[in-house]
Amino acid sequence: MAYFSDIFDVDPQVLDEYGAFNISLINDLPLFIDPFLLFNSADEHYRRLHDRIIQYVKFLRDQSAQRNPDIGLLRAWYCFGEVKQNWLGYSKVGNSGRGLGLDFARALNSNLHSVFSDFGAERIAHSSHLEKLCLVADGVGRDHVSDFTTNLIKDYLLDYTATFAAEHIKKAHKSIYAISRVRFNYETESWESRRYELPTLAGDYVLLTPSDMLTKDEMWISKPGLLASYDEIAASVPNEQLRSEINNYFASQLSREPRKQDYDRATYQTLRHFPVLLEYYIRRQEENGDKAVAISRERVSESIQLFLEQASELVRRLQADTRFYEEPGNTYDQARRRVMFLKDVIENKDGYKLFYVNGKPPRPRSGARRWSPVLQAFGQARTVLGGRAGEVARAAAPRLDMRPRPCRVEAALDVFQLGCGQDRRVSPCRHCQLALFVQAPRRWPARLQRAS
């Protein structure tokens, strides 16, 4: 396999004892840093990181109020590339994401001198929280907050990785990198660069992330959580007059025969009109912070089980019981035979159980992205398709039957439907999501191919 421990010849137990997550170096894993875990941590270093995040957003708020930053300053202060070197996120292939561009910069700048002009001066919540910016603001979502957080604590992640590399990684597998935009200088109002000796792969550095910063699916302070608890939050407002005004405004936003989307729109409009509700929601989440830690641990544990342990077992079975890795992938027929090897393992040799988490089928909403890290882990690293295979498969795609078909393992694999009943005499249908196996392979260095 191609995890950090494999590529850099480190015992996984050593990584675990250091507290770092053993990332895949083939594809992003669907985890991200939750800033609330920094705020709620018993670790003083984490709490200082959270304070620094809030300090920077306050700086942006003040600049937004005092002047209208031009495009140059928006780029300098708000725009960041994704920190792809931590190999966390939601890329379907590899580890490249969109980052934070001018659309995000303009949206956040606008919101900081309107909806969130009181950021940093909250009177109800115990602290300020970066996640507040994505609760009702337009153009600022969960992915933006996650990317923003990672960039603002990048110097900590760089130091954290460099310290581990100095003790556990061979000199031949490290290089010195000059990293831009590492720490913000409030005197010069500009970002500074620094140099680090870091693990290197394919001409780029690799970053480790502490497992106890990570979560999956949603942050603890999130828009879905706010909308789901709106009724309780509105009812908890202690001021009777304010509570009545909130309820009256909400009712005024509804039509005579409201549907679900009408209730959602009314909730959103009420939250924007009475932003004090955001503070009551955030305070409630602060007071239940221990649950955030417990949920984070559970989600990270599930990710380790699925994407590390069970993906490795699937590779082992393919190697031991089939010719999956021996079959060349230069033609469409050869590529199809490899798919059929995989189909046999999943359908006839209990391989579908390796897609379960704690013995339970995946949630229906998990989507295709959930499985791509697993598929990439044992597919692309060993060059699932080579030469012309990707082009041949794409050329054949219009002939594929796109009609949904019953699948006997649908409850287990809501996306990866290999038992869909498609005629075995024709190519696997796109309904099975097997397009994941006909993507053009990446060119990985020999060290990565050997480790896989």
C-alpha positions as CSV (number, residue, x, y, z in Angstrom):
1,M,0.0,0.0,0.0
2,A,1.0,3.6,-0.3
3,Y,0.6,5.2,3.1
4,F,3.0,7.5,4.8
5,S,4.4,4.7,6.9
6,D,5.0,2.5,3.8
7,I,6.7,5.2,1.7
8,F,8.9,6.6,4.4
9,D,9.7,3.2,6.1
10,V,8.2,4.2,9.4
11,D,6.5,1.8,11.9
12,P,2.8,2.7,12.0
13,Q,3.0,2.3,15.7
14,V,5.6,5.1,15.9
15,L,3.3,7.4,14.0
16,D,0.4,6.5,16.3
17,E,2.5,7.2,19.4
18,Y,3.5,10.6,17.9
19,G,-0.2,11.3,17.4
20,A,-0.1,11.7,13.6
21,F,-2.6,10.3,11.2
22,N,-1.1,7.8,8.7
23,I,-2.2,9.5,5.5
24,S,-2.6,7.9,2.1
25,L,-0.1,9.3,-0.5
26,I,-2.3,8.2,-3.4
27,N,-5.5,10.1,-2.8
28,D,-6.9,12.6,-0.3
29,L,-8.7,11.0,2.6
30,P,-12.1,12.6,3.6
31,L,-11.0,14.2,6.8
32,F,-10.4,17.8,7.8
33,I,-9.3,20.0,10.7
34,D,-12.1,21.1,12.9
35,P,-11.2,24.5,14.5
36,F,-13.6,23.7,17.4
37,L,-11.3,20.8,18.4
38,L,-8.5,23.3,18.9
39,F,-10.7,25.6,21.0
40,N,-12.0,22.7,23.2
41,S,-8.6,21.0,23.6
42,A,-6.8,20.5,26.9
43,D,-3.6,21.1,25.0
44,E,-2.4,24.7,25.6
45,H,-0.7,24.7,22.2
46,Y,-4.0,23.9,20.4
47,R,-5.8,26.7,22.3
48,R,-3.1,29.2,21.3
49,L,-3.6,28.1,17.7
50,H,-7.3,28.9,18.0
51,D,-6.5,32.3,19.5
52,R,-4.2,33.0,16.6
53,I,-7.0,32.1,14.1
54,I,-9.4,34.5,15.8
55,Q,-6.7,37.2,16.0
56,Y,-6.3,37.1,12.2
57,V,-10.0,37.2,11.5
58,K,-10.3,40.2,13.8
59,F,-7.5,41.9,11.8
60,L,-9.5,41.2,8.6
61,R,-12.6,42.6,10.2
62,D,-10.9,45.8,11.3
63,Q,-9.3,46.3,7.8
64,S,-12.7,45.7,6.2
65,A,-14.3,48.3,8.4
66,Q,-11.6,50.9,8.1
67,R,-11.0,50.7,4.3
68,N,-12.2,48.8,1.3
69,P,-9.2,46.5,0.5
70,D,-8.3,46.5,-3.2
71,I,-7.8,43.3,-5.2
72,G,-4.1,43.2,-4.3
73,L,-4.9,43.2,-0.6
74,L,-7.7,40.8,-1.0
75,R,-5.3,38.4,-2.7
76,A,-2.6,39.0,0.0
77,W,-4.9,38.6,3.0
78,Y,-7.8,36.4,2.0
79,C,-6.7,34.2,-0.9
80,F,-4.9,30.9,-0.1
81,G,-4.0,27.8,-2.0
82,E,-5.2,24.5,-0.6
83,V,-2.6,22.9,1.7
84,K,-2.6,19.8,-0.5
85,Q,0.5,18.4,1.1
86,N,-1.5,17.1,4.1
87,W,-3.4,14.7,1.8
88,L,-6.7,15.4,3.5
89,G,-9.9,16.6,1.8
90,Y,-12.3,15.5,-0.9
91,S,-10.3,15.3,-4.2
92,K,-11.5,12.4,-6.3
93,V,-8.1,11.9,-7.8
94,G,-4.8,12.8,-6.2
95,N,-4.6,15.7,-3.6
96,S,-5.3,18.9,-5.5
97,G,-8.2,21.2,-4.5
98,R,-9.4,24.6,-5.4
99,G,-8.2,26.6,-2.5
100,L,-9.6,30.1,-1.5
101,G,-9.9,32.5,-4.4
102,L,-11.2,36.0,-5.1
103,D,-14.9,34.9,-4.8
104,F,-14.2,33.7,-1.3
105,A,-12.2,36.8,-0.5
106,R,-14.9,39.2,-1.7
107,A,-17.6,37.2,0.2
108,L,-15.8,37.1,3.5
109,N,-14.7,40.8,3.2
110,S,-18.3,41.8,2.6
111,N,-19.7,39.7,5.4
112,L,-17.1,41.0,7.9
113,H,-18.5,44.6,7.7
114,S,-22.1,43.5,7.5
115,V,-23.4,40.3,8.9
116,F,-20.4,39.6,11.1
117,S,-19.3,43.2,12.0
118,D,-19.4,42.1,15.7
119,F,-17.0,39.2,15.2
120,G,-14.7,39.1,18.2
121,A,-17.1,41.0,20.4
122,E,-19.6,38.3,21.1
123,R,-21.5,38.7,24.4
124,I,-23.3,35.4,24.6
125,A,-20.9,32.7,23.3
126,H,-17.9,32.1,25.4
127,S,-15.5,32.8,22.5
128,S,-15.3,33.8,18.9
129,H,-15.3,31.0,16.4
130,L,-14.2,30.9,12.7
131,E,-17.0,28.5,11.9
132,K,-19.5,31.3,12.6
133,L,-18.6,32.7,9.2
134,C,-20.1,29.8,7.3
135,L,-23.4,29.5,9.3
136,V,-25.5,32.0,7.3
137,A,-23.0,33.9,5.1
138,D,-23.2,33.6,1.3
139,G,-20.1,32.4,-0.4
140,V,-18.4,30.9,2.7
141,G,-18.8,27.2,3.2
142,R,-17.4,24.4,5.3
143,D,-14.6,23.6,2.8
144,H,-13.6,27.3,2.9
145,V,-13.4,27.3,6.7
146,S,-11.4,24.1,6.6
147,D,-8.9,25.4,4.1
148,F,-8.7,28.7,5.9
149,T,-8.0,26.9,9.2
150,T,-5.2,24.8,7.7
151,N,-3.5,27.8,6.2
152,L,-3.6,29.8,9.4
153,I,-2.0,27.0,11.4
154,K,0.4,25.8,8.7
155,D,3.5,26.8,10.6
156,Y,2.4,24.5,13.4
157,L,1.9,21.6,11.0
158,L,5.3,22.3,9.4
159,D,7.1,22.3,12.7
160,Y,5.2,19.2,13.8
161,T,6.2,17.3,10.6
162,A,9.8,18.6,10.7
163,T,10.2,17.4,14.3
164,F,9.0,13.9,13.4
165,A,11.1,13.8,10.2
166,A,14.3,14.8,12.1
167,E,14.0,11.7,14.3
168,H,12.4,9.1,12.2
169,I,12.9,9.7,8.5
170,K,16.1,8.9,6.5
171,K,18.1,11.8,5.1
172,A,17.6,10.5,1.5
173,H,13.8,10.9,1.9
174,K,14.0,14.5,3.1
175,S,14.6,17.9,1.4
176,I,14.8,21.5,2.5
177,Y,11.9,23.6,1.3
178,A,11.3,27.4,1.4
179,I,7.6,27.6,2.3
180,S,5.7,30.8,1.6
181,R,2.9,32.4,3.7
182,V,3.8,30.6,6.9
183,R,3.3,33.3,9.6
184,F,1.6,36.6,9.5
185,N,3.5,39.7,10.6
186,Y,1.1,42.3,12.0
187,E,3.7,45.1,11.9
188,T,4.3,44.8,8.2
189,E,0.8,43.4,7.5
190,S,2.3,40.7,5.3
191,W,3.0,37.0,5.3
192,E,6.5,35.6,6.0
193,S,8.3,32.6,4.5
194,R,10.4,30.1,6.3
195,R,12.6,27.0,5.5
196,Y,12.0,23.5,6.7
197,E,13.5,20.1,6.2
198,L,10.5,17.9,5.4
199,P,9.7,14.4,3.9
200,T,9.7,14.6,0.2
201,L,7.8,12.7,-2.5
202,A,7.6,13.4,-6.2
203,G,9.3,16.8,-5.9
204,D,6.9,18.1,-3.2
205,Y,6.9,18.0,0.6
206,V,4.5,16.0,2.8
207,L,2.7,17.2,5.9
208,L,1.6,15.2,8.9
209,T,-1.5,16.2,10.9
210,P,-2.3,15.3,14.5
211,S,-5.3,12.8,14.6
212,D,-7.0,14.7,17.5
213,M,-7.5,17.8,15.3
214,L,-9.4,15.8,12.7
215,T,-13.0,15.0,12.0
216,K,-15.2,13.8,9.1
217,D,-18.5,14.8,7.5
218,E,-19.3,18.0,9.4
219,M,-17.6,20.4,11.9
220,W,-19.1,20.6,15.4
221,I,-20.3,24.1,14.7
222,S,-22.0,23.7,11.3
223,K,-24.9,25.0,9.2
224,P,-26.7,21.6,9.1
225,G,-26.4,21.4,12.9
226,L,-27.8,24.9,13.3
227,L,-30.7,24.3,11.0
228,A,-31.6,21.0,12.7
229,S,-31.6,22.6,16.1
230,Y,-33.3,25.9,15.2
231,D,-36.5,25.3,17.1
232,E,-34.6,24.5,20.3
233,I,-32.3,27.5,19.9
234,A,-35.2,29.9,19.2
235,A,-37.1,28.5,22.2
236,S,-34.1,28.9,24.5
237,V,-33.8,32.7,24.0
238,P,-34.4,34.0,27.6
239,N,-35.7,37.5,26.6
240,E,-39.5,37.0,26.1
241,Q,-39.9,40.1,23.9
242,L,-37.0,39.1,21.6
243,R,-38.3,35.5,21.5
244,S,-41.7,36.7,20.4
245,E,-40.2,39.0,17.7
246,I,-38.2,36.1,16.4
247,N,-41.2,33.8,16.2
248,N,-43.3,36.5,14.6
249,Y,-40.7,37.2,11.9
250,F,-40.3,33.5,11.2
251,A,-44.1,33.2,10.7
252,S,-44.1,36.2,8.4
253,Q,-41.6,34.4,6.0
254,L,-44.0,31.5,5.5
255,S,-46.6,31.1,2.8
256,R,-50.2,30.0,3.6
257,E,-49.4,26.4,2.8
258,P,-45.6,26.1,3.5
259,R,-43.6,23.2,2.3
260,K,-40.2,22.0,3.6
261,Q,-38.2,24.3,1.5
262,D,-40.3,27.2,2.7
263,Y,-39.5,26.3,6.3
264,D,-35.8,26.1,5.4
265,R,-35.9,29.5,3.7
266,A,-37.7,31.1,6.6
267,T,-35.2,29.7,9.0
268,Y,-32.3,31.0,7.0
269,Q,-33.9,34.5,6.7
270,T,-34.6,34.6,10.4
271,L,-31.1,33.7,11.3
272,R,-29.8,36.5,9.1
273,H,-32.3,39.0,10.6
274,F,-31.5,37.9,14.2
275,P,-27.8,36.9,14.2
276,V,-28.0,36.7,18.0
277,L,-29.4,33.3,17.4
278,L,-26.0,32.2,16.1
279,E,-24.5,33.1,19.4
280,Y,-27.0,31.0,21.3
281,Y,-26.3,28.1,19.0
282,I,-22.6,28.4,19.4
283,R,-22.8,28.7,23.2
284,R,-24.8,25.5,23.2
285,Q,-22.1,23.7,21.1
286,E,-19.4,25.1,23.4
287,E,-21.2,23.7,26.5
288,N,-21.4,20.3,24.8
289,G,-17.8,20.3,23.6
290,D,-17.0,16.9,25.1
291,K,-19.4,15.4,22.6
292,A,-17.4,17.0,19.7
293,V,-14.3,15.2,20.9
294,A,-16.0,11.9,21.2
295,I,-17.6,12.1,17.8
296,S,-14.3,13.2,16.3
297,R,-12.5,10.1,17.8
298,E,-15.2,7.8,16.5
299,R,-15.1,9.3,13.0
300,V,-11.3,9.1,12.8
301,S,-11.3,5.6,14.1
302,E,-13.8,4.6,11.4
303,S,-11.6,6.2,8.8
304,I,-8.6,4.3,10.0
305,Q,-10.6,1.1,9.9
306,L,-12.0,1.6,6.4
307,F,-9.3,3.4,4.5
308,L,-6.2,1.8,6.1
309,E,-7.0,-1.5,7.7
310,Q,-9.8,-2.8,5.4
311,A,-8.3,-1.3,2.2
312,S,-5.1,-3.1,3.0
313,E,-6.9,-6.3,3.5
314,L,-8.7,-5.9,0.2
315,V,-5.4,-5.5,-1.6
316,R,-4.1,-8.6,0.2
317,R,-7.0,-10.7,-1.0
318,L,-6.7,-9.4,-4.6
319,Q,-3.0,-10.4,-4.5
320,A,-3.6,-13.8,-2.9
321,D,-6.8,-15.0,-4.6
322,T,-6.7,-13.4,-8.1
323,R,-4.5,-12.2,-10.9
324,F,-5.7,-8.6,-10.5
325,Y,-2.2,-7.2,-10.2
326,E,-0.6,-9.5,-12.7
327,E,-3.1,-8.8,-15.5
328,P,-1.7,-6.0,-17.8
329,G,-4.0,-3.1,-18.4
330,N,-3.1,-2.0,-22.0
331,T,-6.4,-3.0,-23.7
332,Y,-10.0,-2.6,-22.9
333,D,-10.5,-6.4,-22.5
334,Q,-7.6,-6.6,-20.1
335,A,-9.0,-3.7,-18.0
336,R,-12.4,-5.5,-18.0
337,R,-10.8,-8.7,-16.7
338,R,-9.3,-6.8,-13.8
339,V,-12.7,-5.4,-13.0
340,M,-14.1,-8.9,-13.0
341,F,-11.4,-10.2,-10.6
342,L,-12.5,-7.4,-8.2
343,K,-16.2,-8.2,-8.8
344,D,-15.6,-11.9,-7.9
345,V,-13.8,-11.0,-4.7
346,I,-16.5,-8.6,-3.6
347,E,-19.5,-10.8,-4.6
348,N,-18.3,-14.3,-4.0
349,K,-15.6,-14.0,-1.4
350,D,-17.2,-11.7,1.1
351,G,-15.1,-8.8,0.0
352,Y,-18.2,-6.5,0.3
353,K,-17.8,-6.7,4.1
354,L,-14.6,-4.7,3.8
355,F,-16.7,-1.7,2.8
356,Y,-18.6,-2.0,6.0
357,V,-17.8,0.1,9.1
358,N,-18.1,-1.6,12.4
359,G,-20.1,-4.4,10.7
360,K,-22.6,-2.0,9.3
361,P,-23.3,-0.9,5.7
362,P,-22.3,2.6,4.7
363,R,-24.8,5.4,4.9
364,P,-26.7,6.0,1.6
365,R,-25.6,9.6,1.5
366,S,-21.9,8.7,1.6
367,G,-21.6,9.2,-2.2
368,A,-19.0,8.2,-4.7
369,R,-16.3,10.2,-3.2
370,R,-16.3,8.1,-0.1
371,W,-15.0,5.1,-2.0
372,S,-12.5,6.7,-4.3
373,P,-9.7,6.7,-1.7
374,V,-10.2,3.0,-1.2
375,L,-10.4,2.3,-5.0
376,Q,-7.4,4.5,-5.7
377,A,-5.4,2.9,-2.9
378,F,-5.3,-0.5,-4.5
379,G,-5.8,0.7,-8.1
380,Q,-3.9,3.6,-9.3
381,A,-0.8,3.0,-7.2
382,R,-0.4,-0.3,-9.0
383,T,-1.4,1.3,-12.4
384,V,-4.9,0.0,-12.8
385,L,-4.8,0.8,-16.5
386,G,-1.8,1.6,-18.6
387,G,-1.1,2.8,-22.1
388,R,-4.2,3.2,-24.2
389,A,-6.7,1.6,-21.8
390,G,-8.1,4.8,-20.5
391,E,-8.8,6.1,-24.0
392,V,-10.3,2.8,-25.1
393,A,-12.6,2.7,-22.1
394,R,-13.7,6.3,-22.6
395,A,-14.4,5.6,-26.2
396,A,-16.6,2.6,-25.3
397,A,-18.5,4.6,-22.7
398,P,-21.4,5.7,-25.0
399,R,-22.3,2.0,-25.6
400,L,-22.7,1.3,-21.9
401,D,-26.2,0.7,-20.5
402,M,-27.0,3.6,-18.2
403,R,-30.3,2.2,-16.9
404,P,-30.4,1.6,-13.1
405,R,-30.6,-2.1,-12.3
406,P,-31.2,-4.1,-9.1
407,C,-28.1,-4.9,-7.0
408,R,-28.0,-7.7,-4.4
409,V,-25.3,-5.9,-2.4
410,E,-26.9,-2.4,-2.8
411,A,-27.5,-2.1,0.9
412,A,-23.8,-2.7,1.5
413,L,-22.3,-0.7,-1.3
414,D,-24.6,2.1,-2.2
415,V,-22.2,3.5,-4.8
416,F,-19.9,0.6,-5.7
417,Q,-22.6,-1.6,-7.1
418,L,-20.7,-4.5,-8.6
419,G,-23.6,-7.0,-8.4
420,C,-26.0,-4.9,-10.5
421,G,-27.1,-7.7,-12.8
422,Q,-25.5,-6.3,-15.9
423,D,-24.9,-8.9,-18.7
424,R,-21.3,-10.2,-18.2
425,R,-20.9,-10.4,-22.0
426,V,-20.8,-6.6,-22.2
427,S,-18.7,-4.0,-20.5
428,P,-19.5,-3.1,-16.9
429,C,-22.1,-0.3,-16.8
430,R,-21.5,3.2,-15.5
431,H,-24.3,2.5,-13.0
432,C,-21.6,0.4,-11.2
433,Q,-19.3,3.5,-10.9
434,L,-16.6,1.4,-12.5
435,A,-15.4,4.6,-14.3
436,L,-13.2,4.9,-11.3
437,F,-11.1,2.1,-12.8
438,V,-10.7,3.5,-16.3
439,Q,-9.0,6.8,-15.4
440,A,-5.6,7.5,-16.8
441,P,-3.0,6.5,-14.2
442,R,-0.7,9.0,-12.5
443,R,3.0,8.6,-12.9
444,W,4.3,7.9,-9.5
445,P,8.0,7.6,-8.6
446,A,9.4,4.1,-8.4
447,R,9.6,4.3,-4.6
448,L,5.9,4.8,-4.4
449,Q,5.1,2.0,-6.9
450,R,7.4,-0.5,-4.9
451,A,5.7,0.4,-1.6
452,S,2.2,-0.2,-3.0
